[in-house]
Amino acid sequence: MNIILFGPPGAGKGTQAKFLIEKFKIIQISTGDILREEVKLKTDLGISAKNIMDNGDLVPDEIIMSIVEKRLAEPDCKKGFILDGFPRTLNQALELEKILKVQNSEINKIIFIDVDEDILIERITTRALETSNIREDDNSTILKNRIKIYKKDTKPVLDFYKNMKKLVTVNGMMSIEDVSKAIVKLLWFI
């Protein structure tokens, strides 16, 4: 089972991915987590990506695509995977399709977690206050910029997958447990 969790920053993709990992015994691939780890380790990639990420901007496609292609080729992806926060642009979605075709694989479902933007800012602020593991991008200024970029660059991705008849929508305003149940129901027949 290969799925994409799609939605704006703060929609709960990471939370739902953790649940799905346990439920279906598949792995999560989060380009954001990979990039944050590179920044933490101060690798060449991390250093070049840090300035871009600090402004809430998207890391260039060629960097992201090389990370994804390399990760998808690893043996643990053969059992299935969850892409979290990727693809973010139509170009990335098209490139992902090419990579998967070469690897004789495909995306089974794209789950769009639909949430109210005003609530997103509230969620991020709460997440920053409630956790000791505060992310640098957990502030309202950067979040507003990320949402603006999301609207501009990632909406066409939804249309792309909708046209492929692989897109399903879940109301992200429900409780975490109810969102999880809705997602499992949608994935049951894969």
Order of alpha helices (4+ residues) and beta strands (2+ residues): beta-alpha-beta-alpha-alpha-alpha-beta-alpha-beta-alpha-alpha-alpha-beta-alpha
